Amino acid sequence: MTTPNDPLVIFTPSGKRGRFAVGTPILTAARQLGVDLDSVCGGRGICSKCQIQPSYGEFAKHGVTVEDDALSEWNSVEERYKSKRGMIDGRRLGCQAQVQGDVVIDVPPESQVHKQVVRKRAEARDIVMDPSTKLFFVEVQQPDMHDPTGDLERLVKALRDQWDLPHLEADLGVLATMQPILRKGEWKVTCAVHLGDDMFSPRIMHIWPGFYEGSIYGLAVDLGSTTIAGHLCDLQTGEVVASSGLMNPQIRFGEDLMSRVSYSMMNESGAQEMTRAVREGMNTLFTNIAAEAGIDQSLIVDAVFVCNPVMHHLFLGIDPFELGQAPFALASSDSISLRALELGLNLHPAARVYLLPCIAGHVGADAAAVALSEAPDKSDDLVLVVDVGTNAEILLGNKEKVLACSSPTGPAFEGAQISSGQRAAPGAIERVEIDPVTKEPRFRVIGSDLWSDEEGFAESILSSGITGICGSGIIEMVAEMRLAGIVDGPGLIGSPAQVGTDRCFLDGRTHSYLVWDGTAEGGPRITVTNRDIREIQMAKAALYSGARLLMDKFGVETVDRIVLAGAFGAHISPKHAMVLGMIPDCTLEKVTSAGNAAGTGARIALLNVAARREIEETVKAIHKIETAIEPRFQEHFVNASAIPNSAEPFPILETHVTLPDVNFNTGSESDSASGGGGGRRRRRRG
């Protein structure tokens, strides 16, 4: 029996929490909360599947301070495992580490039963090939007793004479290996040459003897608050040869951006910890993506990164302190060119790194990449581009002008802070329909093409089971509950009598809706609680308010078309997004998906150096709107907290659906049923 005085255990990235008696193993706590933590050895410390990463320090978001003795001491079982098989420093075995005090526990991806599906795939796009690094085959004049010129000088002369290249320099690593390579190739060699930029002069990066028949590669990386996605591109053909992604390891310091800024403020070495974590995550991603492509990492000679300002600063090793307070000053808003070695990245020793420019203090290089990919500045009609994520980037514009802002949606759209929420992985509910008469749900899960009421569904999910609800699933779930009259406009779930189904049940002071009960087979009981509804209301209200604010500044009441971008933008149903009130009223056929537009922008910049110059100029012309200081943001936010909105009509939506006119607030639950008109409000940046 737990008590209110027992230690609080908080798991990330799921956000699940509970109080447990001192001495409770972390694995036990995880199982009781339904946290996705693997184990196959019965808690004997043999399989290592239950590795966890405790975090220490002050966590303002969670209201806890984690002391150094929050877990039991490192024991002999853990020491034996680490000495024989190895384990990352700082990690513990969940079956051995016991609760001693309040603690924040991160479950790394490899310890999760249901591995993350990072949905930031590469979009098909025609790109004019003009990368910063190219291959050149040359024949070099052999040394002569009568000509004392060095081998490097003759190589540089050959590249200039045969390829009309400017004067080239070479790194020490090239100089150290050049002479045996020239002789092995009988004075015929292939050179990888970086053609130079504002920071670096043109230089030879690598030499192969003879004619090198392989290729060289570049990485386009979208560093998001929640996920990191990389696309490995052939720098000769432009082909995406491999794509991979992983969870941003910084999640353990806070799911949203301001939680991470807060962590850096309250912990002396917090910023350095987060910088180290994200760079380690990057190197893991690079290893995975090179293995997937079957290439050596040393063949990756160029990389382009896009990220929001907080990620930008932490990746570069800059304390994001100033981004946590007005006027949200960036250390640098210009594009940045570096050597990969400066960031500790395991690529070619001479590899170059380019970061796209940031637009403003909370509108980053990811928004710049979206602008490069979707080109609202070249559009004849008025287009709203929404990059949906933990921190939404929003662009509104046409050939006349482009406005931009970011909006603090938080992690709910990613499945975090939702009672049955999870990342997109096999077994997660991603599509939902609810019968408006019977109130019975049917759904599809990731990994199966069948609906839950179709023949063969049970067999199709044997390997994954039904494990929870992912981001696109929770959006459809709440919208379908509103369409079926299970949730009212202010966001209150009705009682069994009000709704007409026993799937609604009393859950504390409010009601919850039962989606799936797998307890008979040892699975989870998946429900949607009123707190879940509130989390989605807060997230979608922040998103809508940012878009509406840009429309105010533009002086318009409607937009011509809407583009949904981001990690799961391609998986969001336009109709459900509009029912929820995530986006302004718009003709459904004019709501399209751009997939991972930020990643596409990064790929364009990787493969075409002229595009880098183009976006640097475009960014200077974008008008930045800071939501934090705009008085109408809060007004829009309050109105948009209702489903879909308490003040603004959605006439186009009304031609497609009829929303039940129900109100379940009988007066006894006014606190939790305030929806569009009041109640507890909070703003989250990130």
C-alpha positions in Angstrom: 0.0 0.0 0.0 1.5 3.3 -1.1 1.1 6.6 0.8 1.2 10.3 -0.2 4.6 10.5 1.4 6.2 7.7 -0.7 8.8 8.7 -3.3 7.5 9.9 -6.7 8.8 8.0 -9.7 8.4 9.7 -13.1 9.2 7.9 -16.3 10.2 9.6 -19.5 9.4 9.8 -22.4 6.0 8.4 -21.5 5.3 10.9 -18.7 3.8 8.2 -16.5 4.2 8.7 -12.8 3.3 7.1 -9.5 4.3 6.9 -5.8 6.1 3.7 -4.6 7.4 2.5 -1.3 11.1 2.8 -0.6 12.8 -0.4 -1.8 10.5 -0.9 -4.8 12.6 -2.1 -7.9 12.3 0.3 -10.8 11.2 -2.6 -13.0 8.3 -3.3 -10.7 7.3 0.4 -10.7 7.4 0.4 -14.5 5.2 -2.7 -14.8 2.6 -1.3 -12.4 2.4 1.9 -14.3 2.3 0.2 -17.7 5.6 1.7 -18.8 7.2 0.1 -21.8 10.4 -1.4 -20.1 11.7 -4.7 -21.4 12.9 -7.7 -19.4 13.2 -11.4 -20.3 15.2 -12.8 -17.5 12.7 -12.4 -14.7 14.6 -9.6 -13.0 17.8 -11.6 -12.3 20.1 -9.1 -13.9 21.1 -11.4 -16.8 19.4 -10.1 -19.9 20.1 -6.3 -19.4 16.9 -5.5 -21.3 15.7 -3.3 -18.5 18.5 -0.7 -18.6 17.3 2.7 -17.4 18.9 6.1 -17.2 18.2 8.0 -13.9 18.4 11.8 -14.1 19.5 14.0 -11.1 19.0 17.6 -10.3 16.0 20.0 -10.2 13.1 19.4 -12.5 10.8 22.4 -12.3 8.3 20.9 -14.8 7.8 17.9 -12.6 8.1 19.7 -9.3 10.8 17.4 -8.0 14.4 17.6 -7.1 16.2 14.3 -7.6 19.0 13.8 -5.1 22.1 11.7 -5.7 20.8 8.9 -3.4 17.4 8.7 -5.1 18.2 5.1 -6.1 19.8 2.3 -4.1 23.6 1.9 -4.5 25.2 0.2 -7.4 25.3 -3.5 -6.6 27.4 -6.6 -7.4 24.8 -7.9 -10.0 25.2 -4.6 -12.0 28.9 -4.6 -11.6 29.2 -8.2 -12.8 27.1 -7.4 -15.9 29.0 -4.2 -16.7 32.4 -5.8 -16.4 31.4 -8.7 -18.6 29.2 -7.1 -21.3 29.6 -3.4 -20.8 27.0 -0.8 -20.0 26.8 3.0 -20.7 28.1 5.0 -17.8 25.2 6.4 -15.7 22.8 3.6 -16.6 21.3 1.1 -14.1 19.5 -2.2 -14.4 15.8 -1.6 -13.6 15.5 -4.9 -11.9 18.3 -4.0 -9.4 17.9 -0.3 -8.8 15.4 0.4 -6.0 13.5 3.5 -5.2 14.9 5.5 -2.3 13.6 9.0 -3.1 11.9 11.1 -5.8 13.4 10.2 -9.1 13.1 10.8 -12.9 13.8 7.7 -15.0 14.4 7.7 -18.7 13.7 4.5 -20.6 16.1 4.5 -23.6 14.8 3.2 -26.9 16.7 0.0 -26.8 15.0 -0.9 -23.4 11.5 -0.5 -24.8 9.7 -3.6 -26.0 8.0 -1.6 -28.7 10.7 0.1 -30.6 10.2 3.6 -31.9 9.1 4.1 -35.5 10.5 7.5 -36.4 8.2 8.7 -39.2 10.5 11.3 -40.7 10.9 9.7 -44.1 12.6 11.3 -47.0 10.1 12.9 -49.4 10.5 12.5 -53.2 11.9 15.8 -54.6 13.6 16.9 -57.7 16.8 18.8 -56.6 19.4 20.4 -58.9 22.6 18.7 -57.9 25.4 21.1 -56.8 26.9 19.8 -53.6 29.7 21.5 -51.7 32.0 18.5 -52.1 32.7 16.7 -55.4 35.0 14.0 -56.8 37.7 14.8 -59.3 40.1 12.4 -61.1 43.5 13.8 -62.1 46.8 12.8 -63.5 49.7 14.4 -61.6 53.1 15.3 -63.0 55.7 13.1 -61.4 58.5 14.6 -59.4 61.7 15.6 -61.2 65.2 16.2 -59.9 65.2 19.5 -61.8 61.9 20.7 -60.3 61.8 20.8 -56.5 58.1 21.4 -56.3 56.4 19.3 -53.6 53.8 16.6 -54.3 51.0 18.7 -52.9 51.8 21.7 -55.1 51.8 19.5 -58.2 48.5 17.9 -57.2 46.9 21.3 -56.7 48.3 22.4 -60.1 46.8 19.3 -61.8 43.4 20.0 -60.3 43.6 23.6 -61.4 44.8 22.8 -64.9 42.5 19.8 -65.6 39.4 20.9 -63.7 39.7 24.7 -63.6 39.5 24.6 -59.8 40.8 27.5 -57.7 43.9 27.3 -55.6 43.3 24.5 -53.1 44.6 23.8 -49.6 44.8 20.5 -47.7 44.3 19.4 -44.1 47.2 17.9 -42.3 45.5 14.5 -42.5 45.6 14.6 -46.3 49.2 15.7 -46.4 50.2 12.8 -44.1 48.7 10.2 -46.4 49.1 11.8 -49.8 52.6 10.6 -50.9 52.0 6.8 -50.7 48.6 7.2 -52.3 50.1 9.1 -55.3 52.7 6.4 -55.9 50.2 3.6 -55.4 48.0 5.1 -58.0 50.9 5.7 -60.4 50.3 9.4 -60.2 46.6 9.0 -61.0 44.3 9.8 -58.1 40.7 10.7 -57.3 40.2 13.7 -54.9 37.2 14.7 -52.8 37.3 18.5 -52.9 35.3 20.8 -50.8 34.6 23.8 -53.1 34.7 26.4 -50.3 32.1 28.6 -48.6 32.1 31.8 -46.5 34.0 30.1 -43.7 36.3 27.6 -45.4 38.6 28.1 -48.4 38.5 25.4 -51.1 40.4 22.3 -50.0 41.3 18.7 -50.7 39.5 16.5 -48.2 40.5 13.0 -49.3 42.6 11.1 -51.9 42.1 7.7 -53.4 44.7 5.9 -55.6 43.7 5.6 -59.2 40.0 6.0 -60.2 37.7 5.7 -57.2 34.6 3.9 -58.4 32.6 4.5 -55.2 30.9 7.6 -54.0 30.9 10.1 -51.2 28.0 10.9 -48.9 26.3 13.7 -47.0 23.8 13.7 -44.2 20.6 15.8 -43.9 19.6 15.8 -40.3 16.4 17.1 -38.7 17.2 17.6 -35.0 13.8 17.8 -33.3 12.9 18.2 -29.7 11.5 14.6 -29.6 13.1 12.8 -32.5 16.3 13.0 -34.6 16.0 11.9 -38.2 18.8 11.6 -40.7 18.8 11.0 -44.5 22.1 9.7 -46.0 22.5 11.0 -49.5 24.8 10.1 -52.4 26.5 13.4 -53.2 27.0 12.4 -56.8 23.5 11.2 -57.6 21.4 12.9 -54.9 19.8 9.5 -54.1 18.7 8.9 -50.5 20.5 5.7 -49.8 19.4 5.3 -46.2 17.1 7.0 -43.6 17.1 6.4 -39.9 15.9 8.0 -36.7 16.0 7.8 -33.0 14.5 9.5 -29.9 16.3 12.7 -28.9 18.2 11.5 -25.7 17.6 14.9 -24.2 14.0 13.9 -23.5 15.1 12.7 -20.0 15.9 16.3 -19.1 12.4 17.5 -20.2 9.8 16.7 -22.9 9.4 20.3 -24.1 12.0 23.0 -24.8 11.4 25.2 -21.8 11.8 22.3 -19.5 15.3 21.9 -20.9 16.0 25.6 -20.7 14.8 25.4 -17.1 17.1 22.4 -16.4 20.1 24.3 -17.7 19.2 27.2 -15.5 18.8 25.2 -12.3 21.7 22.7 -12.7 25.2 24.1 -13.0 26.3 21.7 -15.7 22.9 21.1 -17.2 23.6 22.6 -20.6 26.8 20.6 -21.0 24.9 17.4 -20.0 22.3 18.0 -22.7 24.9 18.9 -25.3 26.8 15.7 -24.5 23.6 13.7 -24.7 22.5 15.0 -28.1 25.9 14.6 -29.6 26.1 11.1 -28.4 22.7 10.5 -29.9 23.9 12.0 -33.2 26.8 9.6 -33.3 24.5 6.6 -32.6 22.3 7.8 -35.5 25.3 8.1 -37.8 26.5 4.6 -36.9 23.0 3.1 -37.5 22.5 4.9 -40.8 25.9 4.0 -42.2 25.3 0.4 -41.2 21.9 0.4 -42.9 23.6 1.7 -46.1 26.5 -0.6 -45.8 29.1 2.2 -46.0 32.0 3.3 -43.9 31.2 6.4 -41.8 34.5 8.0 -43.1 32.8 8.4 -46.5 30.4 10.9 -45.0 32.0 14.3 -45.9 29.2 16.8 -45.5 26.3 17.3 -43.2 23.4 19.8 -43.0 21.5 20.3 -39.7 18.1 21.9 -39.1 16.7 22.4 -35.6 14.8 24.8 -33.4 16.7 27.5 -31.5 17.0 25.7 -28.2 18.3 22.5 -30.0 20.5 24.7 -32.1 22.2 26.2 -29.1 22.5 22.9 -27.1 23.9 21.1 -30.1 26.5 23.8 -30.5 27.3 23.8 -26.8 25.8 27.2 -26.2 23.8 27.7 -22.9 20.2 28.5 -24.0 19.7 30.7 -20.9 18.8 33.8 -23.0 16.1 31.9 -24.9 14.3 31.4 -21.7 13.4 35.1 -21.2 12.4 38.1 -23.3 13.6 39.3 -25.7 14.7 35.6 -26.5 18.1 36.6 -27.9 19.9 34.1 -30.1 23.6 33.7 -29.8 23.7 33.8 -33.6 20.9 33.8 -36.1 23.1 33.4 -39.2 24.0 30.2 -40.9 27.0 28.4 -39.4 29.8 26.4 -41.1 32.0 24.2 -39.0 34.1 21.1 -39.1 32.5 17.9 -37.8 35.4 17.4 -35.4 34.5 20.6 -33.6 31.2 19.0 -32.6 32.7 15.6 -31.8 30.8 14.0 -34.7 32.1 10.6 -36.0 32.2 11.3 -39.7 35.1 11.8 -42.1 37.9 13.6 -40.2 37.6 16.6 -42.6 33.8 16.6 -42.9 32.1 19.9 -43.0 28.9 20.8 -41.1 26.4 23.5 -42.2 23.5 24.8 -40.0 20.7 26.7 -41.7 20.0 30.2 -40.3 17.5 30.7 -37.5 14.6 33.1 -38.1 14.1 34.4 -34.5 14.5 33.5 -30.9 11.8 30.8 -31.0 11.6 30.3 -34.8 14.6 28.2 -35.8 16.5 26.7 -38.6 13.8 24.0 -38.9 11.3 26.7 -39.9 13.9 28.1 -42.3 14.2 24.6 -43.8 10.4 24.4 -44.1 10.4 27.7 -45.9 13.1 26.4 -48.3 11.1 23.2 -48.9 7.6 24.6 -49.3 8.5 28.1 -50.6 5.5 30.1 -49.4 7.3 33.2 -50.6 6.8 31.9 -54.2 3.1 31.0 -53.8 0.4 33.0 -55.6 -2.3 31.9 -53.1 -2.1 32.4 -49.3 -0.7 29.3 -47.7 -0.4 28.3 -44.1 2.4 25.8 -43.4 2.2 24.1 -40.0 5.2 22.0 -38.9 3.5 19.9 -36.2 5.7 18.8 -33.3 6.5 19.5 -29.7 7.2 23.0 -30.7 5.1 23.9 -33.8 6.7 26.1 -36.5 4.1 28.1 -38.4 4.5 30.0 -41.6 1.9 32.1 -43.4 2.5 33.8 -46.7 2.5 34.3 -50.4 4.6 36.4 -52.9 3.6 39.5 -51.0 5.2 38.6 -47.6 5.8 35.7 -45.2 5.1 35.7 -41.5 6.5 33.1 -39.0 6.0 32.2 -35.4 6.4 29.2 -33.2 3.8 27.8 -30.8 4.4 25.8 -27.6 2.2 22.8 -28.3 4.0 20.5 -25.9 4.5 16.7 -26.2 0.8 15.6 -26.2 0.7 15.3 -30.0 3.7 12.9 -29.7 1.7 10.7 -27.4 3.5 11.9 -24.2 1.6 13.0 -21.1 -1.4 10.9 -22.4 -2.5 8.2 -20.0 -2.4 5.4 -22.7 -0.1 7.4 -25.0 3.1 6.2 -26.5 5.4 6.9 -29.4 4.6 5.6 -32.8 5.6 1.9 -32.7 4.1 -1.4 -33.7 0.9 -2.0 -31.6 0.1 1.7 -31.2 -3.4 2.8 -32.3 -3.1 5.2 -35.2 -6.5 5.4 -36.8 -9.9 5.5 -35.1 -13.6 5.5 -35.9 -16.4 5.6 -33.4 -20.0 4.6 -34.2 -22.2 7.7 -33.4 -25.1 5.5 -32.4 -23.5 2.6 -30.5 -20.4 4.5 -29.4 -18.4 1.5 -30.2 -14.8 2.1 -31.5 -12.9 0.5 -34.3 -9.3 1.2 -34.9 -6.1 0.3 -36.7 -2.7 -0.2 -35.1 0.8 0.4 -36.5 2.0 -2.9 -38.1 -1.4 -4.1 -39.4 -3.5 -2.9 -42.3 -6.7 -4.4 -40.8 -9.3 -2.6 -38.7 -10.0 -4.1 -35.3 -13.4 -5.4 -36.3 -12.1 -7.1 -39.5 -11.5 -10.8 -39.8 -7.8 -11.7 -39.2 -7.1 -8.6 -37.1 -6.2 -10.6 -34.0 -3.7 -12.8 -36.0 -2.2 -9.7 -37.7 -1.2 -8.2 -34.3 0.1 -11.3 -32.6 3.7 -10.0 -32.6 2.9 -6.5 -31.4 -0.4 -6.7 -29.5 -2.3 -3.5 -28.8 -0.1 -1.3 -26.6 -1.4 2.3 -26.5 -2.3 5.3 -28.6 0.2 7.3 -30.7 0.0 11.0 -31.7 -2.0 10.7 -34.9 -4.2 8.2 -33.0 -5.0 10.5 -30.1 -6.0 13.3 -32.5 -8.5 11.1 -34.3 -9.6 9.6 -31.0 -10.6 12.9 -29.5 -12.1 14.2 -32.7 -14.2 11.0 -33.1 -15.3 11.2 -29.5 -16.6 14.8 -30.2 -18.3 13.6 -33.4 -20.0 10.7 -31.5 -21.2 12.9 -28.7 -19.0 11.3 -26.1 -17.1 14.6 -25.5 -18.9 18.0 -25.5 -17.6 21.3 -26.9 -15.9 22.4 -23.7 -14.1 19.0 -23.5 -16.0 17.1 -20.9 -16.6 13.3 -21.2 -20.2 12.5 -20.4 -21.5 9.9 -18.0 -22.9 6.5 -19.1 -26.4 7.9 -18.8 -25.6 11.1 -20.7 -23.7 9.3 -23.5 -25.6 6.0 -23.6 -22.7 3.6 -23.2 -21.0 1.8 -20.4 -17.7 2.5 -22.1 -17.9 5.8 -20.3 -17.1 5.2 -16.6 -16.5 7.2 -13.5 -12.8 7.8 -13.0 -12.3 10.0 -10.0 -14.2 13.3 -10.3 -14.7 13.0 -14.1 -15.5 10.2 -16.6 -13.2 8.3 -18.9 -13.8 6.3 -22.1 -12.8 2.7 -22.5 -11.2 2.0 -25.9 -9.8 -1.5 -25.4 -9.5 -3.9 -22.5 -6.7 -6.4 -23.1 -6.3 -7.4 -19.4 -7.8 -10.9 -20.0 -4.9 -11.7 -22.3 -2.3 -9.9 -20.1 -2.4 -6.7 -22.2 -3.2 -3.1 -21.2 -6.5 -1.4 -20.5 -6.5 1.5 -23.0 -8.7 4.5 -22.0 -9.0 8.2 -22.7 -9.4 10.2 -19.6 -10.6 13.8 -19.1 -7.0 14.8 -18.3 -6.0 13.4 -21.7 -8.7 15.6 -23.3 -7.3 18.6 -21.5 -3.8 17.9 -22.7 -4.9 17.7 -26.3 -7.0 20.8 -25.8 -4.0 22.7 -24.6 -1.8 21.5 -27.4 -4.3 22.2 -30.2 -5.2 25.5 -28.8 -1.6 26.6 -28.8 -1.3 25.5 -32.4 -4.4 27.1 -33.6 -3.7 30.4 -31.7 -0.3 30.7 -33.4 -1.9 30.3 -36.8 -4.7 32.7 -36.0 -2.3 35.3 -34.7 -0.4 35.2 -38.0 -3.8 35.6 -39.9 -4.5 38.7 -37.7 -1.1 40.2 -38.6 -1.7 39.4 -42.3 -5.2 41.0 -42.1 -7.1 37.9 -43.3 -9.9 35.7 -41.9 -9.3 32.7 -44.1 -6.4 31.0 -45.9 -6.4 29.5 -49.4 -4.6 26.3 -48.4 -2.9 24.5 -45.5 0.1 22.3 -45.6 0.7 20.0 -42.6 4.3 19.1 -42.1 6.3 17.4 -39.4 7.1 14.0 -38.0 3.5 12.8 -38.3 2.0 15.5 -40.5 1.5 12.9 -43.2 -0.5 10.8 -40.8 -3.0 13.5 -39.6 -6.5 13.3 -41.0 -7.4 16.9 -42.2 -11.1 16.3 -41.2 -10.2 15.2 -37.7 -7.6 18.1 -37.3 -10.4 20.5 -38.2 -13.0 18.9 -36.0 -10.5 19.2 -33.1 -9.8 22.8 -34.0 -6.1 22.3 -34.6 -6.2 24.3 -37.9 -8.4 27.1 -39.3 -11.5 26.3 -41.3 -10.4 25.4 -44.9 -11.6 23.4 -47.8 -10.6 19.8 -46.9 -9.2 19.2 -50.4 -6.9 22.2 -49.8 -5.3 20.6 -46.7 -2.3 18.6 -47.8 0.7 16.9 -46.3 4.3 17.8 -46.9 5.7 15.0 -44.8 9.0 15.9 -43.2 9.3 19.4 -44.8 12.2 20.4 -42.5 14.1 17.3 -43.5 13.4 18.0 -47.1 14.7 21.5 -46.7 17.9 20.1 -45.1 18.3 17.7 -48.0 17.9 20.5 -50.6 20.6 22.6 -48.7 22.9 19.5 -48.6 22.7 18.8 -52.3 22.6 22.4 -53.7 24.9 25.1 -52.3 23.0 27.8 -54.1 19.9 26.8 -52.0 22.0 27.7 -48.9 22.5 31.2 -50.2 18.8 31.4 -51.2 17.5 30.5 -47.7 19.9 32.9 -46.1 18.4 35.7 -48.1 14.8 34.5 -47.7 15.1 34.3 -43.9 16.1 38.0 -43.7 12.8 38.9 -45.4 10.5 36.8 -43.2 8.6 38.8 -40.6 8.9 37.2 -37.2 6.0 37.3 -34.7 6.7 36.5 -31.0 3.6 34.8 -29.6 4.8 35.3 -26.0 4.3 39.1 -26.2 1.2 39.2 -28.3 -1.9 40.0 -26.2 -4.3 38.4 -28.7 -2.6 35.0 -28.4 -4.2 34.4 -25.0 -7.6 35.4 -26.3 -7.3 33.0 -29.3 -6.0 30.3 -26.9 -9.0 30.5 -24.6 -11.4 30.4 -27.6 -9.5 27.5 -29.2 -9.6 25.4 -26.0 -13.1 24.4 -26.9 -13.7 21.7 -29.6 -13.4 23.0 -32.2 -13.7 26.6 -31.0 -16.0 28.6 -28.7 -16.0 31.9 -30.6 -15.1 31.3 -34.2 -17.3 29.5 -36.7 -16.2 26.7 -39.0 -18.7 27.0 -41.9 -16.7 24.8 -44.3 -16.4 22.0 -41.6 -20.1 22.2 -41.0 -20.7 21.2 -44.6 -18.9 17.9 -43.9 -19.9 17.0 -40.4 -22.5 17.7 -37.8 -21.2 18.2 -34.3 -23.6 17.0 -31.6 -25.0 19.9 -29.5 -24.3 18.4 -26.1 -23.1 19.8 -22.8 -22.2 17.4 -20.0 -21.4 20.0 -17.3 -24.2 19.7 -14.7 -22.5 22.1 -12.4 -20.7 19.6 -10.1 -17.6 19.4 -12.3 -17.3 23.1 -13.3 -13.6 23.1 -12.5 -12.7 20.3 -15.0 -15.4 21.2 -17.6 -14.5 24.8 -18.3 -13.2 24.0 -21.8 -13.6 27.1 -23.9 -14.4 29.6 -21.1 -11.9 29.4 -18.3 -10.4 27.0 -15.9 -6.7 26.3 -15.3 -4.6 27.6 -18.2 -0.9 27.2 -18.8 1.5 28.3 -21.5 4.2 26.0 -22.6 7.0 27.1 -24.8 8.3 24.0 -26.6 
